[in-house]
Amino acid sequence: MYRLLTGHPENIGKFQKRQALFFERAIEWSERTGGAFDPTVGKIVKLWGIGTESAAVPDPEQLKEAVDMTDFRKGLRFCMR
């Protein structure tokens, strides 16, 4: 999601339909699972280093900030406007 939202200006418009479909599907699965599938958790995953050799418990303040920004109902709805 991050890559889709922060693409280079020259790519704007090229992937709009693809992005819209991606977000629609993400919202659909998030709602179906009651939030168990939440594509907005990327920052939390990155902080923990999940899937890397440098996995570690993150700084509590950074983790709180990331958690506060995580919620598919906020993030994806905003992107669809």
N, C-alpha and C positions, 0 to 999 in steps of 0.2 A: 504494500500500500504506500509506504513512504516513497518508493521510487516512482510510483505513478503520480503521486501528488507533487513531487518536487522535480519533475522532468525539466529538461532544457526548453527555453522559450521557443526554439525552432520546431519542437515536437508538439507544441500546443495545437490541438485540432486534429492531429493525425490519429490519435488514439481515443478520441472522445467516446465513440460508440463502444469500444472495447472496455474503457474505464467504466462507463455507465453499466454495462453488463456485469462487470466484475463487482462493482459496488452493490448492485441489485442482488446478486447471488450471495454476497457476503452478508447483507442485511437479512436475506431470507434464512440463511443457515443460522445466523445469530439468534433470530427470533424463534426458529424451530427448536433450538437447543436451550432456549431460555437464557442465553448469554454464555453457555458453556463453550461455544465456539465464538471467540471474540478476536477478530483480526486487528484490534487496536492495541494488543498487548506487546507489540514489537519492542517498545522502549524498555519494558520490564524484562523481557527475554534478554535483550542486549545488556542491561545492567547486571543481570545475574551471570552473563557469559554462558548461557545454556548452549550446549553443543560445542563448546570450545575447550581448549586445554587450560584456559585461564578462568574457568568458572569459579565464582566466589560470592560470598554474601555482600550485597552492595551497601553503600552508605545509606543509613536510614532516611535521611532527608531527601536524597535523590530518589530513593524508592517511593517515598510518600508522594513526591511530585509526579513521578511516573504513574503511580496508581490513581492519583487524582485526575490525570489526563486520560485514563483508560475507561472506556465505556462505549460499546458499539452504538448505543442509542444516541449518544452525543456526537461522536466523531463521524460516523458514516452519514447520519442525517444531514450534518453540516456540509459534507462533501457533495451531497446530492442536490443542494440548492442551486 
